[in-house]
Amino acid sequence: MKLLPILALFVALLSYFSFAQQPECDYAVEILADGEEFQKEDFTWRMMATKVEGKSTNMTGTAKIEDSSGSAVKTYKPWTSDSISKQKTSSKYTPNLKPGEYEIIAEISVECDDTSKDNNIDTKKITISGDAEETKPKEEKKEDASQDTKDGDIPQNNIKTAAVKDISQTNDQIETKTAQKTKTSTQKSQQVDNVIQLTASNNRGNQKSQIKVSEIQKHMVAYESSSEKAKSLIMIFLLTLSVLLNIVLILRR
């Protein structure tokens, strides 16, 4: 009888330790991204947890994106004590990062006794290209321009000869301008004389044309008067003819 309580206590301890001890398992996490260099609007990624061995369990997953200085710019938590039997994949993330270098860090924790925790974390370095790269060619162009100015330095002797040439050219330009002014003044005077002669000839032509027009108008008036007389004679002839025809018709009846 004394052994019964001892046996009961032993069974209880065994059951407690059996429930307290978790089964062994092995789960791994992986970052899914197509490449290492992306455009700003094209970068997307996901994380995937996979059972390597063991039984089904519950899992919690977290992730973050760090910039080149090590500060987190994005954080994610796709799973919180979610059950997993074989494989689980997060939704697609589009963080819309600025141009630069980043590192993605994904991690999972399971409620079973994970025998290999090295594969519970995964990292991936990426580069976002964009405006940061566009500034490089501009800087290179500035450097090229500065080099051109250095290479194109002119000796002092060449500077003196160039100055003498400039002075002679300016003198030639002044002489040509004065000659052009004299030519234009003479041309203007000739044009004024021509205009006076043209106006005089135009006045004479106008007088002659006025005389011709008056003569033509006189001839037109005479022609119109003769044509009106002819029209009146034709009308009288037609009237008499119609009267004669009517008389002939009456007599025949």
MIVEXSE-847890 format. One record per residue: residue in three letters; x, y, z of N, C-alpha, C in turn. Coordinates in steps of 0.2 Angstrom, whole numbers, padded with zeros to 4 digits, always signed. Layout:
<kollums>
ALAXYZXYZXYZ;...
</kollums>
This chain:
<kollums>
MET+0004-0006+0000+0000+0000+0000+0004+0006+0000;LYS+0010+0006+0003+0014+0012+0003+0018+0013-0003;LEU+0018+0008-0008+0021+0009-0014+0017+0012-0019;LEU+0010+0012-0018+0005+0015-0023+0007+0023-0023;PRO+0007+0027-0018+0009+0034-0019+0015+0035-0022;ILE+0020+0031-0021+0027+0032-0024+0026+0031-0032;LEU+0023+0026-0034+0022+0024-0041+0018+0030-0044;ALA+0013+0032-0041+0009+0038-0044+0013+0044-0045;LEU+0017+0045-0040+0022+0051-0040+0027+0050-0046;PHE+0029+0044-0047+0034+0043-0052+0031+0043-0059;VAL+0025+0041-0060+0021+0042-0066+0020+0049-0068;ALA+0018+0053-0063+0016+0060-0064+0023+0064-0066;LEU+0028+0062-0063+0035+0065-0065+0036+0063-0072;LEU+0035+0057-0074+0037+0055-0081+0033+0059-0086;SER+0026+0059-0084+0022+0063-0089+0023+0070-0089;TYR+0025+0073-0084+0027+0080-0084+0033+0081-0088;PHE+0038+0077-0087+0045+0078-0091+0043+0076-0099;SER+0039+0072-0100+0038+0070-0107+0034+0076-0111;PHE+0029+0079-0107+0026+0085-0110+0031+0091-0110;ALA+0035+0092-0105+0039+0098-0105+0045+0097-0110;GLN+0047+0091-0112+0052+0091-0117+0049+0091-0124;GLN+0051+0096-0128+0048+0097-0135+0052+0092-0140;PRO+0048+0091-0145+0051+0086-0150+0057+0090-0154;GLU+0061+0087-0156+0067+0090-0161+0064+0091-0168;CYS+0067+0097-0171+0065+0099-0177+0070+0103-0180;ASP+0069+0104-0187+0074+0109-0190+0070+0113-0196;TYR+0070+0119-0195+0067+0124-0200+0072+0129-0202;ALA+0071+0131-0208+0076+0136-0211+0072+0141-0215;VAL+0075+0147-0215+0072+0153-0218+0076+0155-0224;GLU+0073+0158-0229+0077+0160-0235+0073+0166-0238;ILE+0078+0171-0240+0075+0177-0244+0075+0176-0251;LEU+0069+0178-0254+0068+0177-0261+0068+0184-0265;ALA+0073+0185-0269+0074+0191-0273+0078+0189-0279;ASP+0075+0192-0285+0078+0190-0291+0084+0195-0293;GLY+0090+0193-0290+0096+0197-0291+0098+0201-0285;GLU+0103+0205-0287+0106+0209-0281+0106+0217-0283;GLU+0105+0218-0289+0104+0226-0291+0098+0227-0295;PHE+0094+0232-0292+0087+0233-0295+0086+0241-0296;GLN+0082+0242-0300+0079+0249-0301+0074+0250-0295;LYS+0073+0257-0294+0069+0259-0288+0062+0256-0288;GLU+0059+0256-0294+0052+0254-0295+0051+0247-0296;ASP+0057+0243-0297+0057+0236-0299+0058+0231-0293;PHE+0060+0234-0288+0063+0229-0282+0057+0226-0278;THR+0056+0220-0278+0051+0216-0274+0055+0210-0271;TRP+0053+0208-0265+0056+0202-0262+0051+0199-0257;ARG+0052+0192-0255+0048+0189-0251+0053+0184-0246;MET+0050+0182-0241+0054+0177-0237+0050+0170-0236;MET+0054+0165-0236+0050+0158-0236+0054+0154-0230;ALA+0049+0151-0226+0051+0146-0221+0050+0139-0223;THR+0055+0134-0222+0054+0128-0225+0056+0123-0219;LYS+0052+0117-0218+0054+0112-0213+0059+0107-0217;VAL+0065+0107-0213+0070+0102-0215+0068+0095-0213;GLU+0067+0095-0206+0065+0088-0203+0061+0090-0197;GLY+0058+0085-0194+0054+0085-0188+0046+0086-0189;LYS+0043+0087-0184+0036+0088-0184+0033+0095-0185;SER+0027+0096-0186+0024+0102-0187+0024+0106-0181;THR+0024+0113-0181+0025+0117-0175+0022+0124-0177;ASN+0023+0128-0172+0021+0135-0173+0027+0139-0174;MET+0027+0145-0178+0032+0149-0180+0031+0156-0180;THR+0036+0160-0178+0036+0167-0179+0041+0170-0183;GLY+0040+0174-0188+0045+0177-0193+0045+0184-0193;THR+0051+0187-0193+0052+0194-0193+0058+0196-0198;ALA+0058+0202-0201+0063+0204-0206+0064+0211-0205;LYS+0069+0214-0208+0071+0221-0208+0076+0222-0214;ILE+0076+0229-0216+0080+0231-0221+0084+0236-0218;GLU+0091+0236-0218+0096+0241-0216+0099+0244-0221;ASP+0101+0251-0220+0104+0254-0225+0112+0253-0224;SER+0116+0257-0228+0123+0256-0227+0126+0258-0220;SER+0122+0262-0217+0125+0264-0210+0122+0260-0204;GLY+0118+0255-0206+0116+0250-0201+0109+0251-0198;SER+0106+0257-0200+0100+0258-0197+0094+0255-0201;ALA+0089+0253-0197+0083+0249-0201+0079+0255-0204;VAL+0077+0254-0210+0073+0258-0214+0066+0255-0215;LYS+0066+0248-0215+0059+0244-0215+0059+0238-0211;THR+0054+0237-0208+0053+0231-0203+0047+0227-0205;TYR+0047+0221-0204+0041+0216-0206+0040+0211-0201;LYS+0034+0209-0200+0033+0203-0196+0027+0199-0199;PRO+0029+0194-0204+0024+0191-0208+0020+0185-0204;TRP+0023+0182-0199+0020+0177-0195+0021+0178-0188;THR+0016+0177-0184+0016+0177-0177+0012+0171-0174;SER+0017+0166-0172+0014+0159-0169+0009+0156-0174;ASP+0011+0156-0181+0007+0153-0186+0010+0146-0187;SER+0005+0141-0188+0007+0134-0189+0010+0133-0195;ILE+0015+0129-0195+0018+0127-0202+0019+0119-0202;SER+0018+0116-0207+0019+0109-0208+0025+0107-0213;LYS+0025+0111-0218+0030+0110-0223+0034+0116-0225;GLN+0030+0121-0228+0033+0127-0231+0028+0133-0230;LYS+0031+0139-0229+0026+0145-0228+0030+0150-0232;THR+0026+0154-0236+0029+0160-0240+0026+0166-0238;SER+0029+0172-0237+0026+0178-0235+0023+0181-0242;SER+0019+0187-0241+0017+0190-0246+0023+0194-0250;LYS+0022+0197-0255+0027+0201-0259+0027+0208-0256;TYR+0033+0210-0255+0035+0216-0252+0038+0221-0258;THR+0036+0227-0258+0038+0232-0262+0040+0238-0258;PRO+0046+0238-0255+0048+0244-0250+0049+0251-0253;ASN+0050+0251-0260+0051+0258-0263+0057+0261-0260;LEU+0063+0258-0260+0069+0261-0257+0072+0267-0261;LYS+0076+0271-0258+0080+0276-0262+0086+0273-0264;PRO+0089+0276-0269+0095+0273-0272+0101+0272-0267;GLY+0104+0267-0267+0109+0265-0262+0110+0258-0261;GLU+0114+0256-0256+0116+0249-0254+0112+0247-0248;TYR+0109+0241-0247+0105+0239-0242+0106+0232-0240;GLU+0104+0230-0234+0105+0223-0232+0098+0220-0229;ILE+0096+0215-0232+0089+0212-0229+0091+0206-0224;ILE+0088+0206-0219+0089+0201-0213+0082+0198-0211;ALA+0082+0192-0212+0076+0188-0211+0077+0183-0206;GLU+0073+0182-0201+0074+0177-0195+0067+0174-0193;ILE+0068+0167-0191+0062+0164-0189+0064+0161-0182;SER+0058+0160-0178+0059+0156-0172+0053+0151-0171;VAL+0055+0145-0169+0050+0139-0169+0049+0137-0162;GLU+0043+0134-0161+0041+0131-0154+0044+0124-0153;CYS+0047+0121-0157+0050+0115-0156+0058+0116-0155;ASP+0061+0110-0153+0068+0110-0152+0072+0110-0158;ASP+0074+0116-0161+0077+0117-0167+0084+0114-0166;THR+0086+0109-0170+0093+0106-0169+0098+0110-0173;SER+0096+0114-0178+0101+0118-0181+0098+0125-0182;LYS+0101+0130-0178+0098+0137-0178+0102+0141-0183;ASP+0107+0139-0186+0111+0143-0191+0107+0145-0197;ASN+0102+0140-0199+0098+0142-0205+0091+0145-0203;ASN+0091+0148-0196+0085+0151-0194+0086+0159-0196;ILE+0091+0161-0199+0092+0168-0201+0095+0168-0208;ASP+0093+0173-0212+0096+0173-0218+0097+0181-0220;THR+0102+0182-0223+0104+0189-0225+0105+0190-0233;LYS+0104+0196-0236+0105+0197-0243+0107+0204-0244;LYS+0112+0206-0247+0114+0213-0249+0111+0214-0256;ILE+0108+0220-0256+0106+0223-0263+0108+0230-0264;THR+0107+0232-0270+0109+0239-0272+0103+0241-0277;ILE+0101+0247-0275+0095+0251-0278+0099+0256-0282;SER+0098+0256-0289+0101+0261-0293+0096+0266-0295;GLY+0098+0272-0297+0094+0277-0299+0097+0284-0299;ASP+0095+0289-0296+0097+0296-0296+0104+0296-0294;ALA+0106+0292-0289+0113+0292-0286+0118+0291-0292;GLU+0117+0286-0296+0121+0285-0302+0121+0290-0307;GLU+0116+0294-0308+0115+0299-0313+0120+0305-0312;THR+0122+0306-0305+0126+0311-0304+0133+0310-0306;LYS+0135+0304-0307+0142+0302-0308+0144+0305-0315;PRO+0140+0304-0320+0142+0307-0327+0143+0314-0327;LYS+0139+0318-0323+0139+0325-0322+0146+0327-0319;GLU+0148+0324-0314+0154+0325-0311+0160+0324-0315;GLU+0160+0318-0319+0165+0317-0324+0165+0322-0329;LYS+0160+0325-0332+0160+0330-0337+0163+0336-0334;LYS+0162+0338-0328+0165+0344-0325+0173+0343-0324;GLU+0175+0337-0322+0182+0336-0322+0185+0336-0329;ASP+0182+0334-0334+0184+0334-0341+0185+0341-0343;ALA+0180+0346-0341+0180+0353-0343+0186+0356-0340;SER+0187+0354-0333+0193+0358-0330+0200+0355-0333;GLN+0200+0349-0335+0206+0347-0338+0207+0350-0345;ASP+0202+0351-0349+0202+0355-0355+0205+0362-0354;THR+0203+0365-0349+0205+0372-0348+0213+0372-0346;LYS+0215+0367-0342+0222+0366-0340+0226+0365-0347;ASP+0224+0360-0351+0228+0359-0357+0228+0364-0362;GLY+0223+0369-0362+0222+0374-0367+0225+0381-0364;ASP+0230+0381-0360+0233+0387-0358+0237+0390-0363;ILE+0237+0397-0364+0240+0400-0370+0246+0403-0367;PRO+0252+0403-0371+0258+0407-0369+0257+0414-0369;GLN+0261+0418-0366+0260+0425-0366+0262+0428-0373;ASN+0267+0425-0376+0268+0428-0383+0262+0428-0388;ASN+0259+0422-0387+0253+0421-0391+0248+0426-0389;ILE+0247+0428-0383+0242+0433-0381+0243+0440-0384;LYS+0250+0442-0384+0252+0448-0386+0250+0449-0394;THR+0252+0444-0398+0251+0444-0405+0243+0444-0406;ALA+0239+0440-0402+0232+0440-0403+0229+0447-0401;ALA+0232+0450-0396+0229+0457-0395+0231+0462-0401;VAL+0237+0461-0404+0238+0466-0409+0234+0465-0415;LYS+0232+0458-0416+0228+0456-0422+0221+0459-0420;ASP+0218+0459-0414+0212+0461-0412+0211+0469-0414;ILE+0217+0473-0412+0217+0480-0413+0216+0482-0420;SER+0220+0478-0424+0220+0479-0432+0213+0478-0435;GLN+0210+0472-0432+0204+0470-0435+0199+0476-0433;THR+0199+0478-0427+0194+0484-0425+0195+0490-0429;ASN+0201+0492-0431+0202+0498-0435+0199+0496-0442;ASP+0200+0490-0445+0197+0489-0451+0190+0489-0451;GLN+0187+0487-0446+0180+0487-0445+0177+0494-0445;ILE+0181+0499-0441+0179+0506-0441+0179+0509-0448;GLU+0184+0508-0452+0185+0510-0458+0179+0508-0463;THR+0178+0502-0462+0172+0499-0467+0166+0502-0465;LYS+0164+0503-0458+0158+0506-0456+0157+0513-0459;THR+0163+0517-0458+0162+0524-0461+0161+0524-0468;ALA+0164+0519-0472+0163+0519-0479+0156+0517-0481;GLN+0153+0513-0477+0146+0511-0478+0141+0516-0477;LYS+0143+0520-0471+0139+0526-0470+0139+0531-0476;THR+0144+0533-0478+0145+0537-0484+0141+0535-0490;LYS+0141+0528-0491+0138+0525-0497+0130+0526-0496;THR+0128+0524-0490+0121+0524-0488+0118+0531-0489;SER+0122+0537-0487+0120+0544-0487+0119+0546-0495;THR+0124+0544-0499+0123+0545-0506+0117+0542-0509;GLN+0116+0535-0507+0111+0532-0510+0104+0535-0508;LYS+0104+0537-0502+0098+0540-0500+0096+0547-0504;SER+0101+0551-0505+0100+0557-0509+0098+0555-0516;GLN+0101+0550-0519+0099+0548-0526+0092+0546-0526;GLN+0090+0542-0521+0083+0539-0520+0078+0545-0520;VAL+0080+0550-0516+0075+0556-0515+0074+0560-0522;ASP+0080+0560-0526+0079+0563-0533+0075+0559-0537;ASN+0076+0553-0537+0071+0548-0541+0064+0549-0539;VAL+0063+0549-0533+0056+0550-0530+0053+0556-0533;ILE+0056+0562-0533+0054+0568-0535+0052+0568-0543;GLN+0057+0565-0547+0055+0564-0554+0049+0559-0555;LEU+0049+0554-0551+0043+0549-0552+0037+0553-0551;THR+0036+0557-0545+0030+0560-0544+0028+0565-0549;ALA+0033+0569-0552+0032+0573-0558+0029+0570-0564;SER+0032+0564-0565+0030+0560-0571+0023+0557-0570;ASN+0022+0555-0564+0015+0553-0562+0010+0558-0562;ASN+0011+0564-0560+0006+0570-0561+0005+0571-0568;ARG+0010+0571-0573+0008+0572-0580+0004+0566-0582;GLY+0006+0560-0580+0002+0554-0583-0005+0555-0581;ASN-0006+0557-0574-0013+0557-0572-0017+0563-0576;GLN-0014+0568-0578-0018+0573-0582-0020+0570-0588;LYS-0015+0567-0592-0016+0564-0598-0022+0559-0598;SER-0022+0554-0592-0027+0549-0592-0033+0552-0590;GLN-0034+0558-0587-0040+0562-0586-0043+0564-0592;ILE-0039+0567-0597-0041+0569-0603-0044+0564-0607;LYS-0040+0558-0607-0043+0552-0611-0049+0549-0608;VAL-0050+0549-0602-0056+0547-0599-0062+0551-0601;SER-0061+0558-0601-0067+0562-0603-0069+0561-0610;GLU-0064+0560-0614-0065+0559-0621-0069+0552-0622;ILE-0067+0547-0619-0071+0541-0619-0078+0541-0617;GLN-0079+0545-0611-0085+0546-0608-0090+0550-0614;LYS-0087+0554-0617-0091+0558-0622-0093+0553-0628;HIS-0089+0549-0630-0091+0544-0635-0096+0539-0633;MET-0095+0537-0626-0100+0532-0623-0107+0536-0623;VAL-0107+0542-0621-0114+0545-0621-0117+0546-0628;ALA-0113+0547-0633-0116+0547-0640-0118+0540-0642;TYR-0114+0535-0640-0116+0528-0642-0123+0526-0639;GLU-0123+0528-0632-0129+0526-0628-0135+0530-0631;SER-0135+0536-0634-0140+0540-0636-0143+0536-0643;SER-0138+0534-0647-0140+0531-0654-0143+0524-0652;SER-0140+0521-0647-0143+0514-0646-0150+0515-0643;GLU-0152+0520-0639-0158+0521-0637-0163+0522-0642;LYS-0161+0526-0647-0166+0528-0653-0167+0521-0657;ALA-0162+0517-0658-0163+0511-0661-0168+0507-0658;LYS-0168+0506-0651-0172+0502-0647-0179+0505-0648;SER-0180+0511-0648-0187+0514-0648-0190+0513-0655;LEU-0186+0513-0661-0188+0511-0667-0191+0504-0668;ILE-0187+0499-0665-0188+0492-0665-0195+0491-0661;MET-0196+0494-0655-0202+0494-0652-0208+0496-0656;ILE-0207+0501-0660-0213+0504-0664-0214+0499-0669;PHE-0209+0496-0672-0210+0491-0678-0214+0485-0675;LEU-0212+0483-0669-0215+0477-0667-0222+0478-0665;LEU-0224+0484-0663-0231+0485-0661-0235+0485-0667;THR-0232+0489-0673-0236+0489-0679-0237+0482-0682;LEU-0232+0478-0681-0232+0471-0684-0238+0467-0680;SER-0238+0468-0674-0243+0464-0670-0250+0466-0671;VAL-0251+0473-0673-0257+0476-0674-0260+0473-0681;LEU-0255+0473-0686-0257+0470-0693-0259+0462-0692;LEU-0255+0459-0688-0257+0452-0687-0264+0451-0684;ASN-0265+0455-0680-0272+0454-0677-0277+0456-0682;ILE-0276+0461-0686-0281+0462-0691-0282+0457-0696;VAL-0277+0454-0698-0277+0448-0703-0281+0442-0700;LEU-0280+0441-0693-0283+0435-0690-0291+0437-0690;ILE-0293+0443-0688-0300+0445-0688-0303+0444-0694;LEU-0300+0446-0700-0303+0446-0706-0304+0438-0709;ARG-0300+0434-0707-0300+0427-0709-0306+0424-0705;ARG-0308+0426-0699-0313+0423-0696-0320+0425-0699;
</kollums>
